[in-house]
Each structure stands twice: as structure tokens, then as C-alpha cells.
Amino acid sequence: MGVLKNKSLLITGGTGSFGKAFVSRILKDGEISKLIIFSRDELKQFEMAESISSSKVKFVLGDVRDYQRLLQACDGVDVIVHAAAMKQIPAAEMNPIEAIKTNILGAENIVNAALTLGVNKVIALSTDKAANPANLYGATKLCSDRLIIAGNTLSDKKLTKFACVRYGNVLGSRGSVVPFFLEKSKSGFIPITDTRMTRFWLTIDQAVQFVLDSLDCMHGGEIFVPKIPSFKVTDVARVVCPGIPTRIIGIRPGEKLHEVMITEDDSHTTVEAETFYAVLSPNLKDSGVYDSATRPVAEGFRFASDKNNLWHTDETFLEALKISGISL
């Protein structure tokens, strides 16, 4: 993890599912010099602090909406991992301005703070819902992605580099469908929106590792997308709750039948490596830095959960659940 050796890092949304796993990992590696956990929930910070004894960790209460507070927190920081977001789709639909303030204006504040203070690297967590968005959450995250990537054009002499990571469903995270299925199975059936539905799946540890790998190799201007397996939602229900019948309830507003990570429109700026794809900004693509280590994808390429070359089996999905600490 040399990318963080002797570095000072700030993570927004650091008390969330990803944040906790990320903090645990980098403290275990032990190379970082300072870690600032920036979030707005004092109870979650208190509970998290109870389980951490490292003198390298500092908790800072604040909201990414508040630029001045963010500026204070980022002073002296080398790396920012931006994981804070308003993520619940129904909540975003009912409270659109709140989602815009957190996801869009918060991203703008991250960019401005990083540029003002000369932060070395900024990497923001995106979502598959930002690719061809079908709901407000996805639309705000698309705007967030564009703001983060555009930060590279504002960076004087490229002192600050900005990139994003985009991945699918994280097993073991808050809001994961697996605990939902386990709870619903007690009622005697599992609700399924559509039998054709597919999703990308990865463990929280894989998500953390992918962010670290992306931090290590980023030049600024990438949206990194990992090559991860798909699995039908009906198969998830069958593996997680064997013998429990399903009931079709119909697809919900803003919900996609299949996840899309990279659209056909982005194919002309997308390159492929062994373990990931990267959608490159025009300036980065023209720079040629990825020419020797990657290859361009075919025109019209689309990375979607129903057209994936990599699929979970029952055995591999059960192993992923076990790794994620999910007991059936």
C-alpha cells in the first residue's frame, strides 16, 4: 500500500459501511501517518471511536455541504477519499434538493477544497446508477462524477489529480439486498421485482482493495470500473433462502432491470486492463499514458450485468457471503 505510506488522508462519509472497512484496512497496513474521518453523525463517530485506539486517527464532525468546515478539515491532507453521499433512492426522489446539496454541491466543495489546499490525489466513490441514470440519485452522482473529473482541468500544473471508482452491489453493506431477503423470508416469501433482473456483486474487501489500487495507478481523469461477476437476483434469493418461494411484485420506479457500468456512448474513451476498465477524460486519453498498459474497447462496447463475461456460481456466491461475514 505504498501509495499511502507516510501520507495524511481524509475520508468523507468515513462512518459508513465502506468507510469502516477502508479505515480498518489502512490502519491494519500501518503505513499511513494520519487519518481524518469526516462525517456528520456524532453518534456513529462515537461508536466507531470506541473500537479504534490508534493515535493516527482524528474524527472531525462536518458536512460536505459546508465548504468552510471541509476546508478546515482538509488542511495538510495529501489524499482525499470521497465516500459521503445521500444514497437512498426513495429519499432522494422525495427530497431532491437535499440530494443535490449533498451529492452535487458536496462534490464541488471537495474539488475546490482540494485545489485550494494542494491535495495530491482525490478519488470519489461513484455508482452504477450514474451510468445512464434512471433516478435522481443516479443523476446527482453523474453530475458528481463530472465535477470530480473536471477538477483535473482546473488543477494548476496538475498538482492535484482527480479520479472516480464505479462498482456494483457491495455484499455486507447497509441496504444490501441479502439482509433484506433474509428478513423477508420470515414472512414466508421473498419479493422479487422481475425474474430477469441481474446485478454486479463484490465484497466490501474487494471494494476497498479496488479503491487502493485505483489510488495507486491513477493519473487523473479516470472512472475506474472493476471486472466483477454478475448474478441473477432470483439466484441470490435461491442461494440465500433455499426453499422459500418468491413473489413477483413488479419493477419499481427508478429501478433498472440490469446494471450498467459503462454505456455505449463512453466506449470510445474506455480502455481495458486485466482486472478493470477505465473511462478516460479526453485530455487523459490524448496524453497516451494508458496506451502501453491497456487496450481500447470495441466501438459500441457496453459493460452491463446481463452481458457480463464473468458470472457467479452458487458456490462462489456463497464463498463471497462467507468472506463478507454474512451468516445464513
N, C-alpha and C positions, 0 to 999 in steps of 0.2 A: 504494500500500500504506500509506496514511496511518494505518490502524488500529495499525500497529506503529512509527510514527515516534517516535523518542526513547524507546521503551519497552524494558523488560527482560523477556525471555521465557525460560521454561524448557520444554523438550520432554522428556517421558519416552519411553523407547524410541528415543532420538534416533539410534542407530546402525543402526536397521533400514532397510528399503527406503524407506518413506515419510520417515523421519527424515532420511536423507541428502539426498533430493530437496528436502525442505522447508528444511533448513539451507542448501543450495546456493542456493535461490531467494531467501531473505530476505537472505543475505549479498550476493548479486548486486544486489538492490534497494538495499542500503546504508543504509536508514533506521533500522534498529534500533540501540539503544545498547549492549545486552548480550544475549548468547545463551548459555544454560546447557544443555548436553547431558547429560542424566541417564540413565544406564543401568548395567547390572550386569556387562558383559563388558569387562574391561580390554584384551583384545587388539583387539576391534573399536574401542574408543576410541582406542587407539594408532594403528591403521591409518588411522582417519578423521582423526586429528590430523595425520598426515603429509601429508595433502592440503589442509590448511587453514592459512593463515598469518595470519588476521585476529586482531587483539588484542581484538576484541569477544567472542570465543568462549572459554568456560570449560567444561572437561569435569569432571563430578562422578560418581564411582563410587557407586552406591547401588541399592537395590531399592525399588520402590513398596510392598513389604510392610513396609518398615522406616519407621515413621512419624517417628521422631526424625531420621533421616537426611534424609528428604524435607522435614521442617520446616526443617532447616539449609539445604538447597539452595534452598528457595523464598523465603528471606528477602530482601526487597527486590524481588521479582518482580512485574511488572504483569500478565503474561499467562502462562497455562499451556496447553500443547497436550499432551494426554494420549494418547500413542500406544503406550505399553507394554502388552503383553498376552501371555498364553500362547495361541497361535493354532492350533496343530496339533490337529486333531480327534482322531486316534487317541491322541495323547499325553494329551490331556485326558480321554479315556474311560478310559485305563489309570491315570491319576494324578489322580483327580477333586479331591482335597483341594488339590493343588498349583495346579490351575486356579482353584479357589475363592479361595485365598490371593492369587494374583496379580490375577485379573480382578475379583473382588468386593471383597475386603478392601483391595486396592490402590486401587480407585476410592473407597472410603470414606476412605482416607488422603488422597487428593487433595482431596476435599471438605473434610475437617477442616483440612488444612494451609492451603488457600485461604481458608477462613473465619477461621482464627486470625490469619493474616498480612494479611488485607485485600487479597488479589489482586483485580484489577479484573475479569478475564474468564478463564473456564476453558472450553475446548472439548475434548471427548473423541471419539476415533475409535470408531465402532461398526461394525457389520457387518450385512449382510442376514440372517445366521443368527440375529440377535437377534429378528427378527420371526417369531412362531410357531415357536419353536426345536424342532429335531428331534434335537439332540445336546447334550452337556454344555457344549461351547464356546459354542453359541448361548444356552443357558440362563444361563451366567455373564455373558455380555455383555448379556443382557436385564436382569439384576439390576444390572449396572454402569450401564446407561443410566438405570434408575430412580433409582439413588443419585445420579447426576450431576444429573438434572433436579430431584430432591427438594432438592438443595442450595439452590435458589432460595427455598424456603420457610423455610430456616434463616438465610438471609443478612439480617443486620440492616440495615434501611433500604435494602436492595437494593444494597449497596456491592459485592458480588461477584455476577457473573452467570455462570450455568452453561448450557451447551448441548452437543448432540452432533451429529455428522455420521455419516450411514449411507450407504454405497455398496457397489458390487459388486466384481467381479474387476478387479484392477489389473494391466494388462499390464506386464511387466518386473519385477514384484515377486518376492521369494523365494517359491517354492511355486506360481508361476503355472503353468497347465496347458500353456502354449506350449512352454517348455523341456522339459517332461515329454514332450510329443508328439514333439518333435524328437529326443530321446534314444531313445524307444521305436521310432521309425521305423527305427532301425538294426537292429532285430530282425526287420524285415520286415512288421510290422503295428502298428496303433495300437489300444490297448484303449479301448473306449467302454462306459460303463455302461448307457446307454439312448439309443436313436436319437431319442427325443422331447426330450431334455434341452436346456434353454435357460439362458443366463446373461446378466447385465448385464456390460458391459465399458467400462472407461475407462483412459486413460493415467495414469501417475504424475503427470505435469504437471497434468492435469485434476484429480486428487485434491488436489494441493497448492493449486491455484487455488480449488477449492471450499472448502477449509478457510479460506483467507484471506478469501474473500467472506463466508463464514458468520461469521467473527470480526467482520467489518466491520458486518454488519447485525443481529447477534443482540441480543435484548432480555433473554434469559434464560428458559429453559423450552422451547426448540425442539429437535426432532430434525430436522435438515435432510437432505433426500434429493434428490440431483441427478437431472435428467431426462437419462438416458444410454441409449444404444442397446443392444438385445439382439442375440444371435446364437446360433444353434444350435451345440452342441458338435460335432456332426458336420460342420458347415460350417467350424468352426475347424480341425478335422483336415484337411479337404479343402484349405483355403487354405494352411495351414502346411506340410503334407506331401502335395502333389499326387501322385496315382498310387499312394500307399501304402494298401493295404487296411486296413479296420478289423475288429475282432473284438469282439463284444458279450460283456461279462463280467458284466453284471448290476449293479443299483444296490447300493451299499454301505450298511452300517448307518449311520444318521445323515445320509445324503445325501438332498438334495431333488431332485425331478425338475425343478422350476423355482424360481428365486429369488423371494422375496417381500420387498419393502422396506417396504410399508405394508399392513396387514391390514384387512379389512372392519370389525373392531372399533374401529380407530383412525380410521375415515373421518369420524366426527362431530366430531373435533378436528383434522382435517387441512385445510390451506389450500394453494392452488396459486398460484404465481407463474410468470413467463415461463420461467425456467430451473430451477426447483426446486419441490419440495413441502416443507411443514413440518408435522410433527405437534406440536401445541401442548399445553403443560400446561393444565389447566383454568383456572388463575389468569391465564395469559397470554392464553388465548382470550377470557376475560371482560373483559380490560383494553381490548380494541378496537384495540390498536396496529397490528394487521395488517388491519383492516377495509378501509382505502382502497387498500392496495397489493396485496392478494391477493383470491382468491375461494374460498369453501368448495367442497370436492369433493362429489360426489353421495353420498348415503347408500348404504352398501354398496360404495363405491369400494375397489378393490384394485389396488395397483401391483406387478405381478409380471412376470417376464421373458417369460412366454408370452403376456401380454395387453398388451404394450407397444405404443404407437403409433409408436415410433422403433426402426428396425432397421438394423443394419449391412448393407452390401453387401460383396461380395468386395473391391471397390476401397477402400471406406472402412476396412475392417478391415486391409487391407494398409498403408494410409496410417498407421493407428494403430500398427501394429507398427513401421513405419519411424520414426515420431516417438518411440517408446519405445526406439529403438536396438536392436531385435531383428533380427538378420540371418538370413535363411532360406537 
